[in-house]
């Protein structure tokens, strides 16, 4: 039976409204579990279409100081992968439509156990994964198993992704493409609108998936 995912439904509705998606990021467990839970619950009412929920990790190498500090605060306050999935489960008790994408690094997923993580994530109501340090050469480790659990695997395309590399990056992608708008870490700098528009238009020539722009 074919069922429409929350991400597909969201992007379809946005297209009908002729507006872009507002995708917001929140580090799970920062500054503490209760505050983080309330922030997560409040995002849809504040106008957020898709939520990226950060899985705290002690060595977030792609992130700038703000997210690094958020991850460390969360870990110091006892945030775990299990607690992050529990946040999603509790969110789903109140909201069955807003997509949630877990964003982070492979190490916490690997330590949790890939099959156990995907089973628990699907059960909790996770819609997609962004794993910034797992390239397409390792799709059999997480990307392909995620698809079997009905969880989209969202790929990163960057300003340095060349034409030869792009097909491999896009091959097993689903949900949407996350276009990293700048070279460097999160919050490092901002691209010019002209350069961004050109890059997104070029990317659209290679994928029918929606494109979300971030990292700035």
SELOKE-341374 format. One line per field, with one value per residue: x, y, z of N, C-alpha, C in turn. Coordinates in nm, 4 decimals. Atoms other than C-alpha are relative to their C-alpha. Example, Ala and Ser with C-alpha at 12.3 -4.5 7.8 and 13.67 -1.06 7.14 Angstrom:
<pts>
npx c(0.0890 | -0.0820) $
npy c(-0.1190 | -0.1190) $
npz c(0.0000 | -0.0060) $
capx c(1.2300 | 1.3670) $
capy c(-0.4500 | -0.1060) $
capz c(0.7800 | 0.7140) $
cpx c(0.0900 | -0.0770) $
cpy c(0.1200 | 0.1090) $
cpz c(0.0000 | 0.0730) $
</pts>
This chain:
<pts>
npx c(0.0847 | -0.0763 | 0.0463 | -0.0759 | -0.0745 | 0.0249 | -0.0797 | 0.0658 | 0.1247 | -0.0374 | -0.0472 | 0.1138 | 0.0838 | -0.0729 | 0.0031 | 0.1351 | 0.0060 | -0.1013 | -0.0949 | -0.1067 | 0.0092 | -0.0848 | -0.0589 | -0.0717 | -0.0865 | -0.0012 | -0.0801 | 0.0773 | -0.0534 | -0.0637 | -0.1043 | 0.0332 | 0.1002 | 0.1354 | 0.0047 | -0.0128 | 0.1283 | 0.0980 | -0.0376 | 0.0363 | 0.1457 | 0.0467 | -0.0494 | 0.1022 | 0.0875 | -0.0788 | -0.0089 | -0.1008 | 0.0590 | -0.0776 | -0.0904 | -0.1247 | -0.0326 | -0.1399 | -0.0400 | -0.1252 | -0.1211 | -0.1111 | -0.0970 | 0.0759 | -0.1046 | 0.0516 | 0.0779 | -0.0668 | 0.0024 | 0.1335 | 0.0547 | -0.0934 | 0.0327 | 0.1322 | -0.0171 | -0.0698 | 0.0944 | 0.0968 | -0.0669 | -0.0294 | 0.1266 | 0.0441 | 0.0747 | -0.0461 | 0.0774 | 0.1308 | 0.0803 | 0.0354 | 0.1107 | 0.1154 | 0.0524 | 0.0785 | 0.1215 | 0.0898 | 0.0451 | 0.1010 | 0.1267 | 0.0689 | -0.0117 | -0.0205 | -0.0204 | -0.1248 | -0.1124 | -0.1195 | -0.1208 | -0.1108 | -0.1221 | -0.1174 | -0.1180 | 0.0239 | -0.0499 | 0.1047 | 0.0895 | -0.0763 | -0.0105 | 0.1346 | 0.0326 | 0.0723 | 0.1323 | 0.0799 | 0.0272 | 0.0980 | 0.1269 | 0.0521 | 0.0272 | 0.1237 | 0.1089 | 0.0191 | 0.0593 | -0.1029 | 0.0270 | -0.1203 | -0.1311 | -0.1126 | -0.1211 | -0.0915 | -0.1325 | 0.0139 | 0.0082 | 0.0750 | -0.0757 | 0.0407 | 0.1469 | 0.0530 | -0.0047 | 0.1113 | 0.0937 | 0.0883 | 0.0850 | 0.0992 | 0.1090 | 0.0809 | 0.0828 | 0.0862 | -0.0622 | -0.0751 | -0.1402 | -0.0162 | -0.1388 | -0.0577 | -0.0771 | -0.0760 | -0.0587 | -0.1160 | 0.0421 | -0.0134 | 0.0931 | -0.0346 | 0.0384 | 0.1411 | 0.0893 | -0.0170 | 0.0624 | 0.1455 | 0.0503 | 0.0939 | 0.0603 | 0.1460 | 0.0499 | -0.0421 | -0.1443 | -0.0460 | -0.1112 | -0.0868 | -0.0165 | -0.1345 | -0.1082 | -0.0402 | 0.0864 | 0.1266 | -0.0085 | -0.1281 | 0.0147 | 0.1234 | -0.0244 | 0.0775 | 0.1236 | -0.0197 | -0.0751 | 0.0877 | 0.1028 | -0.0657 | -0.0354 | 0.1228 | 0.0523 | -0.0832 | 0.0314 | 0.1337 | -0.0118 | -0.0461 | 0.0837 | 0.1376 | 0.0289 | -0.0061 | -0.1337 | -0.0009 | -0.1283 | -0.0331 | -0.1399 | -0.0562) $
npy c(-0.1198 | -0.1233 | -0.1057 | -0.1237 | -0.0338 | -0.1349 | -0.0954 | -0.0171 | -0.0749 | -0.1370 | -0.0709 | -0.0125 | -0.1093 | -0.1258 | -0.0314 | -0.0509 | -0.1346 | -0.0781 | -0.0609 | 0.0917 | 0.0580 | -0.0508 | 0.1136 | -0.0522 | 0.0950 | -0.0040 | 0.1071 | 0.0737 | -0.0024 | -0.1292 | 0.0030 | 0.1126 | 0.0868 | -0.0557 | -0.1180 | 0.0492 | 0.0620 | -0.1078 | -0.0679 | 0.0883 | -0.0007 | -0.1317 | -0.0410 | -0.0070 | -0.1152 | -0.1191 | -0.0110 | 0.0904 | 0.1054 | 0.1225 | -0.0147 | 0.0766 | 0.0198 | 0.0394 | 0.1055 | -0.0511 | 0.0806 | -0.0699 | -0.0531 | -0.0408 | -0.0685 | -0.0865 | -0.1080 | -0.1138 | -0.0089 | -0.0008 | 0.1359 | 0.0756 | -0.0270 | 0.0579 | 0.1453 | 0.0286 | -0.0253 | 0.1103 | 0.1206 | -0.0208 | 0.0137 | 0.1395 | 0.0388 | 0.1221 | 0.0330 | 0.0499 | -0.1156 | -0.0758 | 0.0722 | -0.0168 | -0.1337 | 0.0109 | 0.0767 | -0.0896 | -0.1000 | 0.0637 | 0.0098 | -0.1275 | -0.0459 | 0.1165 | -0.0457 | -0.0731 | 0.0928 | -0.0147 | 0.0596 | 0.0026 | -0.0455 | 0.0161 | 0.0750 | 0.1447 | 0.0680 | 0.0341 | 0.0998 | 0.1252 | 0.0481 | 0.0410 | 0.1196 | -0.0534 | 0.0602 | -0.0403 | -0.1429 | -0.0212 | 0.0538 | -0.0922 | -0.1298 | 0.0143 | 0.0145 | -0.1290 | -0.0963 | -0.0741 | 0.0041 | -0.0001 | -0.0117 | -0.0690 | 0.0457 | -0.0834 | 0.0600 | 0.1329 | -0.0229 | 0.1018 | 0.1254 | 0.0848 | 0.0043 | 0.1268 | -0.0006 | -0.0706 | -0.0565 | 0.1038 | 0.0526 | -0.1014 | 0.0064 | 0.1181 | -0.0354 | -0.1117 | -0.1254 | -0.0628 | -0.0333 | -0.1292 | -0.0206 | -0.1333 | -0.0448 | -0.1165 | -0.0781 | 0.0701 | 0.1250 | -0.0215 | 0.0731 | 0.1419 | 0.0529 | -0.0244 | 0.1162 | 0.0946 | -0.0628 | -0.0021 | 0.1326 | 0.0610 | -0.1060 | -0.0092 | -0.1048 | -0.1231 | -0.0201 | -0.1109 | -0.0703 | -0.0722 | -0.1236 | -0.0567 | 0.0918 | -0.0286 | 0.0524 | -0.0697 | -0.1347 | -0.0632 | -0.1136 | 0.0061 | -0.0143 | -0.1042 | 0.0560 | 0.0358 | 0.1252 | 0.1037 | 0.0300 | 0.0720 | 0.1337 | 0.0778 | 0.0284 | 0.1062 | 0.1236 | 0.0427 | 0.0691 | 0.1372 | 0.0735 | -0.0472 | -0.0183 | -0.1373 | -0.0411 | -0.0903 | -0.0693 | -0.0283 | -0.0008 | -0.1348) $
npz c(0.0000 | 0.0085 | -0.0883 | 0.0154 | -0.1215 | -0.0516 | 0.0779 | 0.1304 | -0.0218 | -0.0347 | 0.1191 | 0.0913 | -0.0509 | 0.0194 | 0.1438 | 0.0276 | -0.0588 | 0.0703 | -0.0939 | -0.0411 | -0.1344 | -0.1084 | -0.0702 | -0.1169 | -0.0698 | -0.1458 | -0.0592 | -0.1006 | -0.1364 | -0.0328 | -0.1037 | -0.0872 | 0.0625 | -0.0042 | 0.0867 | 0.1367 | 0.0356 | 0.0217 | 0.1245 | 0.1102 | 0.0124 | 0.0420 | 0.1322 | 0.1050 | -0.0227 | 0.0340 | 0.1447 | 0.0556 | 0.0822 | -0.0186 | -0.1142 | -0.0090 | -0.1409 | -0.0081 | -0.0937 | -0.0573 | 0.0164 | -0.0652 | 0.0968 | 0.1183 | 0.0769 | 0.1065 | -0.0604 | -0.0599 | -0.1470 | -0.0619 | -0.0087 | -0.0849 | -0.1408 | -0.0270 | -0.0134 | -0.1259 | -0.1102 | -0.0016 | -0.0499 | -0.1434 | -0.0723 | 0.0039 | 0.1199 | 0.0667 | 0.1200 | -0.0431 | -0.0434 | 0.1204 | 0.0628 | -0.0875 | 0.0301 | 0.1232 | -0.0320 | -0.0734 | 0.0970 | 0.0866 | -0.0728 | 0.0205 | 0.1384 | 0.0875 | 0.1381 | 0.0244 | 0.0141 | -0.0835 | 0.0554 | -0.0961 | 0.0663 | -0.0835 | 0.0416 | 0.0011 | -0.1204 | -0.0981 | 0.0580 | 0.0014 | -0.1391 | -0.0406 | 0.0784 | 0.1159 | 0.0162 | -0.1159 | 0.0152 | 0.1059 | -0.0501 | -0.1013 | 0.0636 | 0.0763 | -0.0966 | -0.0669 | 0.0931 | 0.0739 | 0.1444 | 0.0818 | -0.0641 | 0.0628 | -0.0697 | 0.0790 | 0.0190 | 0.0598 | 0.1441 | 0.0739 | 0.0079 | -0.1130 | -0.0009 | -0.0521 | -0.1473 | -0.0628 | 0.0967 | 0.0535 | -0.1074 | -0.0387 | 0.0987 | -0.0310 | -0.1156 | 0.0364 | -0.0437 | 0.1085 | -0.0251 | 0.0661 | 0.0379 | 0.0049 | 0.1167 | -0.0448 | 0.1095 | 0.0557 | 0.0634 | 0.1441 | 0.0877 | -0.0022 | -0.1310 | -0.0302 | 0.0179 | -0.1109 | -0.1167 | 0.0163 | 0.0397 | -0.0950 | -0.0816 | -0.0012 | -0.0893 | 0.0650 | 0.0040 | -0.0839 | 0.0657 | -0.0938 | 0.0763 | -0.0160 | -0.0358 | -0.1378 | -0.1053 | -0.0158 | -0.0537 | 0.0322 | 0.0897 | 0.0786 | 0.1432 | 0.0649 | 0.0568 | 0.1406 | 0.0050 | -0.0541 | 0.1004 | 0.1094 | -0.0467 | -0.0177 | 0.1339 | 0.0576 | -0.0709 | 0.0433 | 0.1283 | -0.0234 | -0.0952 | -0.0152 | -0.1424 | -0.0498 | -0.0450 | -0.1147 | -0.0085 | -0.1391 | -0.0465 | -0.0045) $
capx c(0.0000 | 0.1353 | 0.1093 | 0.2145 | 0.4883 | 0.4603 | 0.7427 | 0.5690 | 0.2381 | 0.4091 | 0.5858 | 0.2710 | 0.0698 | 0.3411 | 0.3481 | -0.0281 | 0.0179 | 0.3041 | 0.5402 | 0.8710 | 0.9082 | 1.0320 | 1.2657 | 1.3898 | 1.6662 | 1.6592 | 1.9169 | 1.7384 | 1.7843 | 1.9176 | 1.9247 | 1.7440 | 1.4965 | 1.1783 | 1.2587 | 1.3621 | 1.0377 | 0.8299 | 1.0254 | 0.9715 | 0.5974 | 0.5732 | 0.7518 | 0.4529 | 0.2334 | 0.5172 | 0.4964 | 0.7589 | 0.6766 | 0.9532 | 1.1573 | 1.5217 | 1.5916 | 1.9618 | 2.0989 | 2.3656 | 2.7176 | 3.0420 | 3.2363 | 3.0052 | 3.2780 | 3.0524 | 2.8959 | 2.9986 | 3.0232 | 2.6482 | 2.5464 | 2.8634 | 2.7714 | 2.4083 | 2.5161 | 2.7522 | 2.4876 | 2.2426 | 2.4939 | 2.5950 | 2.2266 | 2.1984 | 2.0458 | 2.0734 | 1.9577 | 1.6775 | 1.5619 | 1.5706 | 1.3484 | 1.1185 | 1.0872 | 0.9646 | 0.7192 | 0.5738 | 0.5536 | 0.3551 | 0.0942 | 0.0068 | 0.1034 | 0.0660 | 0.1408 | 0.4579 | 0.7599 | 1.0554 | 1.3999 | 1.6755 | 2.0042 | 2.3503 | 2.6381 | 2.6704 | 2.8554 | 2.5549 | 2.3402 | 2.6102 | 2.6537 | 2.2776 | 2.2665 | 2.1501 | 1.8616 | 1.7419 | 1.7685 | 1.5701 | 1.3027 | 1.2664 | 1.2820 | 1.0074 | 0.7935 | 0.8457 | 0.7371 | 1.0651 | 1.0303 | 1.3868 | 1.7560 | 2.0368 | 2.3686 | 2.6384 | 2.9412 | 2.8083 | 2.8849 | 2.7003 | 2.9827 | 2.8364 | 2.4688 | 2.4336 | 2.5095 | 2.2198 | 2.0629 | 1.9250 | 1.8124 | 1.6381 | 1.4361 | 1.3206 | 1.1824 | 1.0028 | 1.2482 | 1.3806 | 1.7552 | 1.8231 | 2.1432 | 2.3672 | 2.4827 | 2.7468 | 2.9097 | 3.2033 | 2.9934 | 3.1035 | 2.9134 | 3.0990 | 3.0143 | 2.6541 | 2.4854 | 2.6314 | 2.5139 | 2.1609 | 2.1306 | 1.9550 | 1.8374 | 1.4746 | 1.2563 | 1.4439 | 1.7947 | 1.9705 | 2.1785 | 2.4649 | 2.4805 | 2.8344 | 3.1666 | 3.2625 | 3.0726 | 2.7190 | 2.6804 | 3.0146 | 2.9029 | 2.6191 | 2.6103 | 2.4918 | 2.1315 | 2.2474 | 2.4988 | 2.2435 | 1.9727 | 2.2157 | 2.3307 | 1.9754 | 1.8654 | 2.1587 | 2.0750 | 1.7098 | 1.8266 | 1.9501 | 1.6775 | 1.2969 | 1.3230 | 1.2479 | 1.5587 | 1.6041 | 1.8795 | 2.0630 | 2.3894 | 2.4273) $
capy c(0.0000 | 0.3392 | 0.5990 | 0.9620 | 1.0524 | 1.3579 | 1.5229 | 1.4594 | 1.5899 | 1.8985 | 1.9900 | 1.9219 | 2.1571 | 2.4237 | 2.4013 | 2.4524 | 2.7585 | 2.8770 | 2.9370 | 2.7934 | 2.5748 | 2.7211 | 2.4580 | 2.5231 | 2.3537 | 2.2722 | 2.0775 | 1.8077 | 1.8545 | 2.2122 | 2.3915 | 2.1175 | 1.8406 | 2.0219 | 2.3516 | 2.1653 | 1.9663 | 2.2861 | 2.4540 | 2.1528 | 2.1487 | 2.5224 | 2.5313 | 2.4416 | 2.7093 | 2.9582 | 2.8873 | 2.6156 | 2.3692 | 2.1115 | 2.0534 | 1.9484 | 1.8023 | 1.7842 | 1.4666 | 1.5932 | 1.4658 | 1.5510 | 1.6237 | 1.8072 | 1.8912 | 2.0510 | 2.2931 | 2.6371 | 2.7576 | 2.8062 | 2.4485 | 2.3051 | 2.4746 | 2.3635 | 2.0014 | 2.0135 | 2.1723 | 1.8987 | 1.6199 | 1.7695 | 1.7697 | 1.3989 | 1.3995 | 1.0608 | 0.9119 | 0.7350 | 1.0647 | 1.2353 | 0.9642 | 0.9959 | 1.3690 | 1.2814 | 1.0244 | 1.2807 | 1.5398 | 1.2942 | 1.2651 | 1.6301 | 1.6648 | 1.3985 | 1.6159 | 1.8270 | 1.6369 | 1.5795 | 1.5130 | 1.4003 | 1.5709 | 1.4852 | 1.2410 | 0.8679 | 0.7836 | 0.8134 | 0.6087 | 0.3423 | 0.3208 | 0.2911 | 0.0132 | 0.0911 | -0.1564 | -0.0768 | 0.2972 | 0.2773 | 0.0591 | 0.2970 | 0.6085 | 0.4820 | 0.3870 | 0.7306 | 0.9129 | 1.0283 | 1.1154 | 1.1604 | 1.1597 | 1.4011 | 1.2406 | 1.4845 | 1.2548 | 0.9477 | 0.9730 | 0.7787 | 0.5221 | 0.3906 | 0.3858 | 0.0205 | 0.1094 | 0.3471 | 0.5050 | 0.1850 | 0.0324 | 0.3630 | 0.3389 | -0.0089 | 0.1476 | 0.4230 | 0.6915 | 0.9348 | 0.9839 | 1.3468 | 1.4202 | 1.7222 | 1.8974 | 2.1670 | 2.4463 | 2.2086 | 1.9141 | 1.8881 | 1.7449 | 1.4133 | 1.3664 | 1.4903 | 1.1791 | 0.9620 | 1.2095 | 1.2156 | 0.8429 | 0.7190 | 1.0547 | 1.1003 | 1.3521 | 1.6608 | 1.7779 | 1.9939 | 2.2477 | 2.3648 | 2.7286 | 2.8014 | 2.6217 | 2.5905 | 2.5354 | 2.6350 | 3.0052 | 3.0872 | 3.3223 | 3.3965 | 3.3538 | 3.6243 | 3.5785 | 3.5702 | 3.2912 | 3.0973 | 3.1229 | 3.0074 | 2.7093 | 2.5985 | 2.6279 | 2.4118 | 2.1535 | 2.1452 | 2.0252 | 1.7029 | 1.6131 | 1.6279 | 1.6418 | 1.9664 | 2.1651 | 2.3245 | 2.5809 | 2.6071 | 2.6157 | 2.9937) $
capz c(0.0000 | -0.1007 | 0.1722 | 0.1462 | 0.3919 | 0.6145 | 0.4179 | 0.0840 | 0.2199 | 0.3608 | 0.0364 | -0.1685 | 0.0534 | 0.0341 | -0.3448 | -0.3544 | -0.1314 | -0.3547 | -0.0648 | 0.0549 | 0.3622 | 0.6887 | 0.8324 | 1.1866 | 1.3828 | 1.7543 | 1.9548 | 2.1546 | 2.5288 | 2.5148 | 2.7529 | 2.9468 | 2.8708 | 2.9774 | 2.8031 | 2.4908 | 2.4921 | 2.5219 | 2.2415 | 2.0171 | 2.0869 | 2.0139 | 1.6779 | 1.4515 | 1.6107 | 1.5507 | 1.1773 | 1.1330 | 0.8538 | 0.9086 | 1.2238 | 1.2280 | 1.5708 | 1.6463 | 1.8062 | 2.0495 | 1.9870 | 2.1656 | 1.8449 | 1.6018 | 1.3497 | 1.0887 | 1.3361 | 1.4500 | 1.8126 | 1.8719 | 1.7912 | 1.9489 | 2.2772 | 2.2492 | 2.2010 | 2.4983 | 2.7227 | 2.6257 | 2.6900 | 3.0245 | 3.1199 | 3.0407 | 2.6917 | 2.5164 | 2.1862 | 2.3715 | 2.5269 | 2.1872 | 2.0392 | 2.3403 | 2.2661 | 1.9177 | 2.0546 | 2.2967 | 2.0177 | 1.8051 | 2.0811 | 2.0099 | 1.6435 | 1.3734 | 1.0688 | 1.1133 | 0.9752 | 1.2087 | 1.0687 | 1.3048 | 1.2216 | 1.3431 | 1.3156 | 1.2673 | 1.5900 | 1.8291 | 1.5883 | 1.5519 | 1.9300 | 1.9794 | 1.7180 | 1.3639 | 1.3429 | 1.6948 | 1.6233 | 1.2988 | 1.4578 | 1.7531 | 1.5321 | 1.3018 | 1.6000 | 1.7585 | 1.4415 | 1.2850 | 0.9156 | 0.7978 | 0.8804 | 0.7977 | 0.8877 | 0.7858 | 0.8117 | 0.6302 | 0.2552 | -0.0186 | -0.0302 | 0.2973 | 0.1943 | 0.2934 | 0.6575 | 0.7200 | 0.4107 | 0.2576 | 0.5911 | 0.6741 | 0.3528 | 0.4560 | 0.7740 | 0.5818 | 0.6933 | 0.4321 | 0.4055 | 0.3217 | 0.1360 | 0.1638 | -0.1543 | -0.1146 | -0.3171 | -0.3702 | -0.4964 | -0.8593 | -1.1581 | -1.1345 | -0.7649 | -0.7715 | -0.9229 | -0.6465 | -0.3804 | -0.5237 | -0.6040 | -0.2866 | -0.1528 | -0.0527 | 0.1293 | 0.0146 | -0.0682 | 0.1908 | -0.0013 | 0.2193 | 0.1178 | 0.2381 | 0.2585 | 0.6248 | 0.9480 | 1.0454 | 1.1034 | 0.9446 | 0.6675 | 0.4273 | 0.0478 | -0.1919 | -0.3117 | -0.6752 | -0.6160 | -0.4134 | -0.6791 | -0.9465 | -0.7380 | -0.6545 | -1.0181 | -1.1260 | -0.8593 | -0.9748 | -1.3147 | -1.1519 | -0.9003 | -0.8741 | -0.4941 | -0.3063 | -0.2129 | 0.1292 | 0.1789 | 0.5089 | 0.7058 | 0.6921) $
cpx c(0.0878 | -0.0589 | 0.0890 | 0.0701 | -0.0357 | 0.0783 | -0.0642 | -0.1256 | 0.0292 | 0.0408 | -0.1115 | -0.0893 | 0.0671 | -0.0013 | -0.1354 | -0.0171 | 0.1008 | 0.0927 | 0.1074 | -0.0246 | 0.0883 | 0.0455 | 0.0832 | 0.0742 | -0.0060 | 0.0855 | -0.0801 | 0.0697 | 0.0682 | -0.1058 | -0.0248 | -0.1181 | -0.1380 | -0.0137 | 0.0041 | -0.1312 | -0.1047 | 0.0295 | -0.0424 | -0.1503 | -0.0501 | 0.0386 | -0.1095 | -0.0910 | 0.0711 | 0.0222 | 0.1007 | -0.0684 | 0.0664 | 0.0997 | 0.1222 | 0.0368 | 0.1408 | 0.0233 | 0.1352 | 0.1149 | 0.1173 | 0.1011 | -0.0692 | 0.0850 | -0.0509 | -0.0705 | 0.0877 | -0.0219 | -0.1389 | -0.0553 | 0.0926 | -0.0363 | -0.1352 | 0.0103 | 0.0657 | -0.0903 | -0.0977 | 0.0630 | 0.0297 | -0.1257 | -0.0622 | -0.0806 | 0.0650 | -0.0810 | -0.1408 | -0.0913 | -0.0419 | -0.1163 | -0.1278 | -0.0631 | -0.0889 | -0.1312 | -0.1022 | -0.0570 | -0.1126 | -0.1343 | -0.0854 | -0.0075 | 0.0327 | 0.0373 | 0.1349 | 0.1172 | 0.1134 | 0.1135 | 0.1079 | 0.1292 | 0.1187 | 0.1065 | -0.0241 | 0.0357 | -0.1100 | -0.0987 | 0.0669 | 0.0080 | -0.1345 | -0.0349 | -0.0906 | -0.1418 | -0.0926 | -0.0405 | -0.1102 | -0.1378 | -0.0643 | -0.0369 | -0.1302 | -0.1206 | -0.0323 | -0.0661 | 0.1012 | -0.0246 | 0.1252 | 0.1250 | 0.0919 | 0.1224 | 0.1187 | 0.1341 | -0.0068 | -0.0207 | -0.0718 | 0.0741 | -0.0393 | -0.1531 | -0.0570 | -0.0026 | -0.1240 | -0.1056 | -0.0994 | -0.0847 | -0.1074 | -0.1201 | -0.0926 | -0.0919 | -0.0925 | 0.0529 | 0.0843 | 0.1435 | 0.0327 | 0.1476 | 0.0389 | 0.0696 | 0.0653 | 0.0520 | 0.1196 | -0.0359 | 0.0037 | -0.0926 | 0.0267 | -0.0512 | -0.1524 | -0.0908 | 0.0091 | -0.0682 | -0.1525 | -0.0623 | -0.1069 | -0.0677 | -0.1520 | -0.0419 | 0.0225 | 0.1520 | 0.0338 | 0.1191 | 0.0752 | 0.0468 | 0.1400 | 0.1004 | 0.0468 | -0.0980 | -0.1279 | 0.0222 | 0.1249 | -0.0118 | -0.1305 | 0.0331 | -0.0763 | -0.1251 | 0.0180 | 0.0704 | -0.0869 | -0.1051 | 0.0582 | 0.0289 | -0.1238 | -0.0599 | 0.0793 | -0.0327 | -0.1352 | 0.0042 | 0.0321 | -0.0885 | -0.1415 | -0.0365 | -0.0019 | 0.1397 | -0.0175 | 0.1403 | 0.0294 | 0.1493 | 0.0566 | -0.0088) $
cpy c(0.1241 | 0.1030 | 0.1216 | 0.0318 | 0.1409 | 0.1036 | 0.0257 | 0.0858 | 0.1468 | 0.0777 | 0.0164 | 0.1165 | 0.1354 | 0.0429 | 0.0582 | 0.1420 | 0.0956 | 0.0740 | -0.1013 | -0.0543 | 0.0771 | -0.1213 | 0.0546 | -0.1113 | 0.0240 | -0.1154 | -0.0678 | 0.0077 | 0.1292 | 0.1061 | -0.1090 | -0.0729 | 0.0650 | 0.1217 | -0.0415 | -0.0622 | 0.1074 | 0.0763 | -0.0824 | 0.0036 | 0.1320 | 0.0405 | 0.0049 | 0.1224 | 0.1303 | 0.0131 | -0.0916 | -0.1145 | -0.1356 | 0.0235 | -0.0887 | -0.0061 | -0.0564 | -0.1073 | 0.0410 | -0.1001 | 0.0823 | 0.0606 | 0.0401 | 0.0826 | 0.0909 | 0.1237 | 0.1082 | 0.0053 | -0.0107 | -0.1415 | -0.0903 | 0.0172 | -0.0590 | -0.1503 | -0.0357 | 0.0248 | -0.1168 | -0.1256 | 0.0118 | -0.0135 | -0.1384 | -0.0417 | -0.1217 | -0.0203 | -0.0465 | 0.1157 | 0.0861 | -0.0667 | 0.0115 | 0.1379 | -0.0041 | -0.0731 | 0.0877 | 0.1082 | -0.0568 | -0.0190 | 0.1250 | 0.0391 | -0.1194 | 0.0409 | 0.0659 | -0.0979 | 0.0332 | -0.0779 | 0.0041 | 0.0330 | -0.0185 | -0.0848 | -0.1495 | -0.0672 | -0.0323 | -0.1051 | -0.1374 | -0.0600 | -0.0504 | -0.1346 | 0.0396 | -0.0559 | 0.0401 | 0.1475 | 0.0236 | -0.0510 | 0.0971 | 0.1351 | -0.0044 | -0.0069 | 0.1334 | 0.1032 | 0.0889 | -0.0178 | -0.0088 | 0.0123 | 0.0857 | -0.0377 | 0.0563 | -0.0669 | -0.1414 | 0.0164 | -0.1138 | -0.1322 | -0.0976 | -0.0122 | -0.1278 | -0.0020 | 0.0621 | 0.0461 | -0.1044 | -0.0671 | 0.1000 | -0.0041 | -0.1179 | 0.0231 | 0.1184 | 0.1352 | 0.0555 | 0.0287 | 0.1223 | 0.0272 | 0.1467 | 0.0205 | 0.1318 | 0.0804 | -0.0697 | -0.1359 | 0.0187 | -0.0920 | -0.1498 | -0.0664 | 0.0019 | -0.1214 | -0.1016 | 0.0535 | -0.0121 | -0.1390 | -0.0569 | 0.1022 | -0.0068 | 0.1089 | 0.1378 | 0.0026 | 0.1211 | 0.0634 | 0.0825 | 0.1272 | 0.0608 | -0.1121 | 0.0375 | -0.0599 | 0.0815 | 0.1376 | 0.0757 | 0.1245 | -0.0160 | 0.0183 | 0.1193 | -0.0633 | -0.0468 | -0.1346 | -0.1165 | -0.0418 | -0.0811 | -0.1444 | -0.0889 | -0.0363 | -0.1117 | -0.1352 | -0.0559 | -0.0761 | -0.1490 | -0.0807 | 0.0557 | 0.0290 | 0.1486 | 0.0309 | 0.0999 | 0.0586 | 0.0328 | 0.0135 | 0.1403 | 0.0605) $
cpz c(0.0000 | 0.0953 | -0.0197 | 0.1309 | 0.0453 | -0.0794 | -0.1371 | 0.0143 | 0.0282 | -0.1249 | -0.1041 | 0.0411 | -0.0223 | -0.1458 | -0.0380 | 0.0533 | -0.0647 | 0.0976 | 0.0381 | 0.1402 | 0.0971 | 0.0806 | 0.1149 | 0.0733 | 0.1512 | 0.0499 | 0.1106 | 0.1368 | 0.0397 | 0.0254 | 0.1048 | -0.0631 | -0.0071 | -0.0912 | -0.1459 | -0.0481 | -0.0308 | -0.1289 | -0.1219 | -0.0246 | -0.0584 | -0.1410 | -0.1075 | 0.0142 | -0.0348 | -0.1505 | -0.0663 | -0.0743 | 0.0215 | 0.1118 | -0.0193 | 0.1475 | 0.0105 | 0.1045 | 0.0586 | -0.0127 | 0.0512 | -0.0962 | -0.1302 | -0.0961 | -0.1110 | 0.0543 | 0.0604 | 0.1509 | 0.0614 | 0.0166 | 0.0801 | 0.1472 | 0.0379 | 0.0221 | 0.1328 | 0.1201 | 0.0137 | 0.0585 | 0.1491 | 0.0841 | -0.0186 | -0.1216 | -0.0653 | -0.1278 | 0.0382 | 0.0419 | -0.1189 | -0.0726 | 0.0832 | -0.0192 | -0.1240 | 0.0287 | 0.0724 | -0.0917 | -0.0854 | 0.0704 | -0.0223 | -0.1469 | -0.0903 | -0.1421 | -0.0269 | -0.0109 | 0.0972 | -0.0642 | 0.1076 | -0.0735 | 0.0933 | -0.0654 | 0.0212 | 0.1321 | 0.1017 | -0.0513 | 0.0029 | 0.1409 | 0.0526 | -0.0631 | -0.1142 | -0.0100 | 0.1146 | -0.0128 | -0.1031 | 0.0413 | 0.0980 | -0.0605 | -0.0785 | 0.0928 | 0.0682 | -0.0912 | -0.0695 | -0.1497 | -0.0855 | 0.0835 | -0.0861 | 0.0813 | -0.0772 | -0.0303 | -0.0579 | -0.1510 | -0.0718 | -0.0173 | 0.1101 | 0.0095 | 0.0607 | 0.1526 | 0.0627 | -0.1000 | -0.0497 | 0.1095 | 0.0449 | -0.0930 | 0.0281 | 0.1198 | -0.0298 | 0.0438 | -0.1148 | 0.0433 | -0.0842 | -0.0234 | 0.0055 | -0.1340 | 0.0385 | -0.1194 | -0.0653 | -0.0603 | -0.1516 | -0.0800 | 0.0011 | 0.1290 | 0.0214 | -0.0216 | 0.1129 | 0.1262 | -0.0073 | -0.0127 | 0.0940 | 0.0907 | -0.0072 | 0.0975 | -0.0586 | -0.0049 | 0.0865 | -0.0719 | 0.1039 | -0.0713 | 0.0075 | 0.0236 | 0.1397 | 0.0983 | 0.0085 | 0.0616 | -0.0386 | -0.0843 | -0.0760 | -0.1477 | -0.0565 | -0.0603 | -0.1444 | -0.0124 | 0.0466 | -0.1022 | -0.1152 | 0.0398 | 0.0125 | -0.1357 | -0.0672 | 0.0637 | -0.0464 | -0.1321 | 0.0181 | 0.0932 | 0.0022 | 0.1461 | 0.0370 | 0.0520 | 0.1151 | 0.0140 | 0.1453 | 0.0234 | 0.0200 | 0.1377) $
</pts>
